[in-house]
Amino acid sequence: MAVPSGVSVRKLDGKFEFNKKLSDSDDKMLDLQGIGWIMRQAIKHSGVTLNLHTKTDEKGVTHLDIEQVASGGYKNWEYRPMDWDFQEKEDGAYGKIKLRSRFCDVSEISNDLLKKGFSGEVINTYSESVGLKGDQWQADQVWGIETVDGAPRYTRHIHFTRGNEVHDIRKVYDWKA
């Protein structure tokens, strides 16, 4: 379902359901992030809903809080201050990661695939693995609202690298509430 007017990247409050049909496969990316085959199959065959909530703290920094809920009840939370400062976190699936997030104009994004389909303000996130054996992985992402299949939808464009492996994917989400 289309994102209603009035929803913007600065006010993404709502429930979004992952649209497998309109999204690219992320299986190879998850494999390179160290996610095992059984878990990747579970991800592939389950539905994922994002519950997004924005708030502003006492310092004036906007935060995007994301609750990911997979069918079967598995939940994961992300708390993203939009200040472009690095934070480290221990993630149950990915291990230790370093990440940062910000609002920016799409013209500030240098990767053409990341900014394709967007205009105006977007969310830019960057994350990388910490302490993996071998090459570390990096994921540069742009999140926003773009027209997909004739309707405005919340999407995430991901440029993922690990060693010589490069994967560009798009995840598409339908508005639910």
ZADO-1210 file (C-alpha; in nm, 4 decimals, padded with zeros to 6 digits):
<atoms>
<atom x="00.0000" y="00.0000" z="00.0000" code="MET" pos="1"/>
<atom x="00.1184" y="00.3529" z="-00.0756" code="ALA" pos="2"/>
<atom x="00.2721" y="00.5770" z="00.1878" code="VAL" pos="3"/>
<atom x="00.0112" y="00.8436" z="00.2729" code="PRO" pos="4"/>
<atom x="00.0799" y="01.2108" z="00.2103" code="SER" pos="5"/>
<atom x="00.2209" y="01.3782" z="00.5183" code="GLY" pos="6"/>
<atom x="00.4683" y="01.0964" z="00.5857" code="VAL" pos="7"/>
<atom x="00.8264" y="01.2101" z="00.5243" code="SER" pos="8"/>
<atom x="01.1743" y="01.0862" z="00.6137" code="VAL" pos="9"/>
<atom x="01.1696" y="01.3161" z="00.9170" code="ARG" pos="10"/>
<atom x="00.8327" y="01.1789" z="01.0261" code="LYS" pos="11"/>
<atom x="00.8369" y="00.8095" z="00.9355" code="LEU" pos="12"/>
<atom x="00.6130" y="00.6993" z="01.2196" code="ASP" pos="13"/>
<atom x="00.4179" y="00.3949" z="01.1107" code="GLY" pos="14"/>
<atom x="00.4111" y="00.0265" z="01.0340" code="LYS" pos="15"/>
<atom x="00.5748" y="-00.0967" z="00.7131" code="PHE" pos="16"/>
<atom x="00.5665" y="-00.4512" z="00.5754" code="GLU" pos="17"/>
<atom x="00.8513" y="-00.5900" z="00.3645" code="PHE" pos="18"/>
<atom x="00.7406" y="-00.6479" z="00.0033" code="ASN" pos="19"/>
<atom x="00.9349" y="-00.9524" z="-00.1211" code="LYS" pos="20"/>
<atom x="00.7913" y="-00.9313" z="-00.4711" code="LYS" pos="21"/>
<atom x="00.9181" y="-00.5761" z="-00.5339" code="LEU" pos="22"/>
<atom x="01.2489" y="-00.6171" z="-00.3446" code="SER" pos="23"/>
<atom x="01.5841" y="-00.7587" z="-00.4522" code="ASP" pos="24"/>
<atom x="01.7187" y="-01.0733" z="-00.2865" code="SER" pos="25"/>
<atom x="01.9490" y="-01.0040" z="00.0079" code="ASP" pos="26"/>
<atom x="02.0611" y="-01.3674" z="00.0529" code="ASP" pos="27"/>
<atom x="02.4191" y="-01.3189" z="-00.0732" code="LYS" pos="28"/>
<atom x="02.4629" y="-01.0053" z="00.1381" code="MET" pos="29"/>
<atom x="02.3402" y="-01.1876" z="00.4499" code="LEU" pos="30"/>
<atom x="02.5755" y="-01.4779" z="00.3722" code="ASP" pos="31"/>
<atom x="02.8708" y="-01.2379" z="00.3493" code="LEU" pos="32"/>
<atom x="02.7649" y="-01.0866" z="00.6823" code="GLN" pos="33"/>
<atom x="02.8061" y="-01.4272" z="00.8440" code="GLY" pos="34"/>
<atom x="02.4382" y="-01.5212" z="00.8667" code="ILE" pos="35"/>
<atom x="02.4099" y="-01.9012" z="00.8384" code="GLY" pos="36"/>
<atom x="02.2044" y="-02.0870" z="00.5783" code="TRP" pos="37"/>
<atom x="01.9284" y="-02.1964" z="00.8183" code="ILE" pos="38"/>
<atom x="01.8769" y="-01.8402" z="00.9460" code="MET" pos="39"/>
<atom x="01.8815" y="-01.7056" z="00.5879" code="ARG" pos="40"/>
<atom x="01.6107" y="-01.9552" z="00.4921" code="GLN" pos="41"/>
<atom x="01.4017" y="-01.8474" z="00.7904" code="ALA" pos="42"/>
<atom x="01.4442" y="-01.4827" z="00.6858" code="ILE" pos="43"/>
<atom x="01.3602" y="-01.5661" z="00.3247" code="LYS" pos="44"/>
<atom x="01.0357" y="-01.7410" z="00.4170" code="HIS" pos="45"/>
<atom x="00.9096" y="-01.5131" z="00.6924" code="SER" pos="46"/>
<atom x="00.7355" y="-01.1804" z="00.6737" code="GLY" pos="47"/>
<atom x="00.9052" y="-00.8776" z="00.8253" code="VAL" pos="48"/>
<atom x="00.7307" y="-00.5711" z="00.9628" code="THR" pos="49"/>
<atom x="00.9076" y="-00.2496" z="01.0634" code="LEU" pos="50"/>
<atom x="00.7511" y="-00.0344" z="01.3329" code="ASN" pos="51"/>
<atom x="00.9139" y="00.3078" z="01.2946" code="LEU" pos="52"/>
<atom x="00.8985" y="00.5891" z="01.5457" code="HIS" pos="53"/>
<atom x="01.0730" y="00.9268" z="01.5397" code="THR" pos="54"/>
<atom x="01.1414" y="01.1421" z="01.8432" code="LYS" pos="55"/>
<atom x="01.3614" y="01.4371" z="01.9357" code="THR" pos="56"/>
<atom x="01.5800" y="01.4302" z="02.2465" code="ASP" pos="57"/>
<atom x="01.6569" y="01.7146" z="02.4871" code="GLU" pos="58"/>
<atom x="01.9600" y="01.8165" z="02.2743" code="LYS" pos="59"/>
<atom x="01.7436" y="01.8554" z="01.9630" code="GLY" pos="60"/>
<atom x="01.8731" y="01.5375" z="01.7944" code="VAL" pos="61"/>
<atom x="01.6124" y="01.3359" z="01.6067" code="THR" pos="62"/>
<atom x="01.6129" y="00.9615" z="01.6731" code="HIS" pos="63"/>
<atom x="01.4642" y="00.6917" z="01.4533" code="LEU" pos="64"/>
<atom x="01.3665" y="00.3878" z="01.6586" code="ASP" pos="65"/>
<atom x="01.3001" y="00.0741" z="01.4559" code="ILE" pos="66"/>
<atom x="01.1388" y="-00.2437" z="01.5811" code="GLU" pos="67"/>
<atom x="01.1744" y="-00.5284" z="01.3306" code="GLN" pos="68"/>
<atom x="00.9247" y="-00.8091" z="01.3825" code="VAL" pos="69"/>
<atom x="00.9498" y="-01.1323" z="01.1837" code="ALA" pos="70"/>
<atom x="00.6627" y="-01.3748" z="01.1546" code="SER" pos="71"/>
<atom x="00.7076" y="-01.6227" z="01.4353" code="GLY" pos="72"/>
<atom x="00.7704" y="-01.3423" z="01.6836" code="GLY" pos="73"/>
<atom x="01.1469" y="-01.2764" z="01.6467" code="TYR" pos="74"/>
<atom x="01.2147" y="-00.9094" z="01.7247" code="LYS" pos="75"/>
<atom x="01.5146" y="-00.6842" z="01.6790" code="ASN" pos="76"/>
<atom x="01.5485" y="-00.3170" z="01.7726" code="TRP" pos="77"/>
<atom x="01.7591" y="-00.0425" z="01.6195" code="GLU" pos="78"/>
<atom x="01.8004" y="00.2973" z="01.7823" code="TYR" pos="79"/>
<atom x="01.9450" y="00.5488" z="01.5399" code="ARG" pos="80"/>
<atom x="02.0341" y="00.9024" z="01.6439" code="PRO" pos="81"/>
<atom x="02.0427" y="01.1103" z="01.3261" code="MET" pos="82"/>
<atom x="02.3630" y="01.2957" z="01.4165" code="ASP" pos="83"/>
<atom x="02.6213" y="01.1157" z="01.1933" code="TRP" pos="84"/>
<atom x="02.8247" y="01.0179" z="01.5008" code="ASP" pos="85"/>
<atom x="02.9519" y="00.6597" z="01.5112" code="PHE" pos="86"/>
<atom x="02.8076" y="00.4262" z="01.7700" code="GLN" pos="87"/>
<atom x="02.9001" y="00.0649" z="01.8370" code="GLU" pos="88"/>
<atom x="02.6538" y="-00.2047" z="01.9235" code="LYS" pos="89"/>
<atom x="02.6455" y="-00.5775" z="01.9734" code="GLU" pos="90"/>
<atom x="02.3881" y="-00.7301" z="01.7415" code="ASP" pos="91"/>
<atom x="02.2656" y="-01.0845" z="01.7996" code="GLY" pos="92"/>
<atom x="02.2742" y="-01.1696" z="01.4296" code="ALA" pos="93"/>
<atom x="02.5728" y="-00.9695" z="01.3028" code="TYR" pos="94"/>
<atom x="02.8029" y="-00.9498" z="01.6040" code="GLY" pos="95"/>
<atom x="02.9764" y="-00.6224" z="01.6816" code="LYS" pos="96"/>
<atom x="02.8996" y="-00.3415" z="01.4377" code="ILE" pos="97"/>
<atom x="02.9750" y="00.0276" z="01.4084" code="LYS" pos="98"/>
<atom x="02.7094" y="00.2515" z="01.2544" code="LEU" pos="99"/>
<atom x="02.5943" y="00.6077" z="01.1989" code="ARG" pos="100"/>
<atom x="02.2907" y="00.7797" z="01.0493" code="SER" pos="101"/>
<atom x="02.1853" y="01.1242" z="00.9284" code="ARG" pos="102"/>
<atom x="01.9323" y="01.3206" z="00.7308" code="PHE" pos="103"/>
<atom x="02.0764" y="01.4750" z="00.4143" code="CYS" pos="104"/>
<atom x="01.9755" y="01.5966" z="00.0716" code="ASP" pos="105"/>
<atom x="02.0041" y="01.3240" z="-00.1913" code="VAL" pos="106"/>
<atom x="02.2470" y="01.5506" z="-00.3826" code="SER" pos="107"/>
<atom x="02.5018" y="01.4832" z="-00.1038" code="GLU" pos="108"/>
<atom x="02.5066" y="01.1113" z="-00.1925" code="ILE" pos="109"/>
<atom x="02.7850" y="01.0275" z="-00.4391" code="SER" pos="110"/>
<atom x="02.6775" y="00.6732" z="-00.5343" code="ASN" pos="111"/>
<atom x="02.4280" y="00.6962" z="-00.8237" code="ASP" pos="112"/>
<atom x="02.2632" y="00.3613" z="-00.7424" code="LEU" pos="113"/>
<atom x="02.1986" y="00.4675" z="-00.3831" code="LEU" pos="114"/>
<atom x="02.0263" y="00.7909" z="-00.4829" code="LYS" pos="115"/>
<atom x="01.8358" y="00.6597" z="-00.7873" code="LYS" pos="116"/>
<atom x="01.4623" y="00.7321" z="-00.7591" code="GLY" pos="117"/>
<atom x="01.4903" y="00.9710" z="-00.4644" code="PHE" pos="118"/>
<atom x="01.4566" y="01.3483" z="-00.4531" code="SER" pos="119"/>
<atom x="01.4961" y="01.5927" z="-00.1679" code="GLY" pos="120"/>
<atom x="01.5754" y="01.4748" z="00.1828" code="GLU" pos="121"/>
<atom x="01.6710" y="01.1134" z="00.2578" code="VAL" pos="122"/>
<atom x="01.8210" y="00.9128" z="00.5420" code="ILE" pos="123"/>
<atom x="02.1827" y="00.8060" z="00.4912" code="ASN" pos="124"/>
<atom x="02.3157" y="00.5242" z="00.7091" code="THR" pos="125"/>
<atom x="02.6531" y="00.3560" z="00.7174" code="TYR" pos="126"/>
<atom x="02.7444" y="00.0411" z="00.9062" code="SER" pos="127"/>
<atom x="03.0462" y="-00.1848" z="00.9200" code="GLU" pos="128"/>
<atom x="03.1487" y="-00.5025" z="01.0932" code="SER" pos="129"/>
<atom x="03.4009" y="-00.4942" z="01.3763" code="VAL" pos="130"/>
<atom x="03.6417" y="-00.7810" z="01.4434" code="GLY" pos="131"/>
<atom x="03.5349" y="-01.0416" z="01.1873" code="LEU" pos="132"/>
<atom x="03.7922" y="-01.2895" z="01.0596" code="LYS" pos="133"/>
<atom x="03.9093" y="-01.1834" z="00.7149" code="GLY" pos="134"/>
<atom x="03.7710" y="-00.8819" z="00.5343" code="ASP" pos="135"/>
<atom x="03.5253" y="-00.6594" z="00.7178" code="GLN" pos="136"/>
<atom x="03.1951" y="-00.5699" z="00.5535" code="TRP" pos="137"/>
<atom x="03.0513" y="-00.2231" z="00.4922" code="GLN" pos="138"/>
<atom x="02.6954" y="-00.1233" z="00.4072" code="ALA" pos="139"/>
<atom x="02.6173" y="00.2282" z="00.2847" code="ASP" pos="140"/>
<atom x="02.2419" y="00.2851" z="00.2650" code="GLN" pos="141"/>
<atom x="01.9916" y="00.5477" z="00.1585" code="VAL" pos="142"/>
<atom x="01.6364" y="00.5244" z="00.2939" code="TRP" pos="143"/>
<atom x="01.3435" y="00.7288" z="00.1765" code="GLY" pos="144"/>
<atom x="01.0189" y="00.7417" z="-00.0126" code="ILE" pos="145"/>
<atom x="01.0232" y="00.6725" z="-00.3853" code="GLU" pos="146"/>
<atom x="00.7681" y="00.5732" z="-00.6449" code="THR" pos="147"/>
<atom x="00.7690" y="00.1965" z="-00.6977" code="VAL" pos="148"/>
<atom x="00.5100" y="00.0172" z="-00.9096" code="ASP" pos="149"/>
<atom x="00.3181" y="00.3444" z="-00.9450" code="GLY" pos="150"/>
<atom x="00.2918" y="00.4258" z="-00.5728" code="ALA" pos="151"/>
<atom x="00.5049" y="00.6092" z="-00.3143" code="PRO" pos="152"/>
<atom x="00.6731" y="00.3482" z="-00.0932" code="ARG" pos="153"/>
<atom x="00.9337" y="00.3406" z="00.1806" code="TYR" pos="154"/>
<atom x="01.2521" y="00.1916" z="00.0344" code="THR" pos="155"/>
<atom x="01.6089" y="00.1192" z="00.1335" code="ARG" pos="156"/>
<atom x="01.8907" y="00.1176" z="-00.1216" code="HIS" pos="157"/>
<atom x="02.1966" y="-00.0731" z="00.0004" code="ILE" pos="158"/>
<atom x="02.5527" y="-00.0720" z="-00.1353" code="HIS" pos="159"/>
<atom x="02.7265" y="-00.3629" z="00.0385" code="PHE" pos="160"/>
<atom x="03.0943" y="-00.4576" z="00.0137" code="THR" pos="161"/>
<atom x="03.3146" y="-00.7233" z="00.1676" code="ARG" pos="162"/>
<atom x="03.6571" y="-00.7677" z="00.0130" code="GLY" pos="163"/>
<atom x="03.6088" y="-00.7813" z="-00.3645" code="ASN" pos="164"/>
<atom x="03.2370" y="-00.8654" z="-00.3350" code="GLU" pos="165"/>
<atom x="02.9946" y="-00.5816" z="-00.4122" code="VAL" pos="166"/>
<atom x="02.6151" y="-00.6070" z="-00.3950" code="HIS" pos="167"/>
<atom x="02.3602" y="-00.3344" z="-00.4654" code="ASP" pos="168"/>
<atom x="02.0055" y="-00.4122" z="-00.3585" code="ILE" pos="169"/>
<atom x="01.6769" y="-00.2362" z="-00.2968" code="ARG" pos="170"/>
<atom x="01.4286" y="-00.3282" z="-00.0243" code="LYS" pos="171"/>
<atom x="01.0696" y="-00.2108" z="-00.0674" code="VAL" pos="172"/>
<atom x="00.8139" y="-00.1760" z="00.2123" code="TYR" pos="173"/>
<atom x="00.4369" y="-00.1316" z="00.2007" code="ASP" pos="174"/>
<atom x="00.2582" y="00.1086" z="00.4364" code="TRP" pos="175"/>
<atom x="00.0347" y="-00.0768" z="00.6843" code="LYS" pos="176"/>
<atom x="-00.0629" y="00.1781" z="00.9499" code="ALA" pos="177"/>
</atoms>
